[in-house]
Amino acid sequence: MKTITEAEYMEQWEASLQKHYLAYNVDGFDRVGKCRHQYSQDYFWELQLRPGLMVEFIQDDYHRSLSKENTHDDSMTVLVSKFYLSGVHQVLTPGIKGVKEDYEEKAGYNYLFFLPNIKEIEISPANQRLQFLRIILELDLFHAFSTDFDILPDELQPLKESNSAPRFHQVVGKITAKMRNTLWEILNCPYHGMTKRMYLESKTLELLVLQLHQWSDDRNSTLTRTLQREDIERLYYAREILSRNLNNPPSLINLARQVGLNDYKLKIGFRQLFGTTVFGYLQACRMEQAKQLLNERSLSVAGVAHAVGYASQSRFCHAFKRQFGMTPSTYRRV
């Protein structure tokens, strides 16, 4: 089968177009399109839910096989999530570090990837209905949601620092019953206008939560089964080091080196053993120490903030209120 470029595909698409229908701004933020051409009969529903968050539902009925080269340029510095309801895609990505050269995306599975600046060949076999929902999440919005990257899988960790993080393509797992229910609710939204947009945004974020939870949970389960007695002892030692160095704690990488674990096993093992992240434990200890100092009344609120490792009094007050439901000044008066 001959592989064609995106430009050649669009040229052939326009030349063979038999039926074409496009409705813009169905509810002010989405559009629907239908068409038939020499490769397939297509339907799409595209939703711009908010800046940085887009959803696409694609349904293509292929009557002729298609092998097409796609280019992901600089504008593709986004996280892409896909849920396949039917059909299969074969994808060829030769020479891309961290990504298989030949893989499939198929019905019943969900995927998450970060693939900027690459060329790939996507093969769609004939005589199939291809259906999938795709979520496109810009990194600025992803950053806005995250206060603790430590609980996320390793592949997502570099995205907290840079848009030029290593590429990855992850088969997250089978589509779960909860995912199927949320997909059905998206595709059968009962609302219109503003309420439709609010509903679809909440369901889209719910789908991403389910996906990230599945990925993290699978990793955690695998690690839990492999924790040895020595690993557990090292995790307790890590907790002890943190407790002794609340004002000047080591970085995660340095802590891992001190206790003889890799940083991934430290992050996940710590959470599994103690029910919180390394950062969460450190934060809780600092806040408990702050309560004791406030009770002693020998230091001002600014002095307490400095004593527990906060350079900014306002950040300390915000963290204290989030932990205990009141500001340090209010706590001292109670």
Secondary structure, DSSP 4 states (H G I P E B T S, - for coil): ---B-HHHHHHHHHHT--EEEEE--SSSSEEEEEEE-SSEEEEEEEEEEETTEEEEEEEEEESS-EEEEEEE-GGG-EEEEEEEEE-EEEEE-TT-TTS-SEEEEETTEEEEEE--SEEEEEEE-SSEEEEEEEEEEEHHHHHHH-S-GGGS-GGGGGGGT-SSPPPEEEEEEEPPHHHHHHHHHHHT----HHHHHHHHHHHHHHHHHHHHHHHHHHHHHHHHHH--HHHHHHHHHHHHHHHHTSSSPPPHHHHHHHHT--HHHHHHHHHHHHSS-HHHHHHHHHHHHHHHHHHHT-S-HHHHHHHTT-S-HHHHHHHHHHHHSS-HHHHHH-
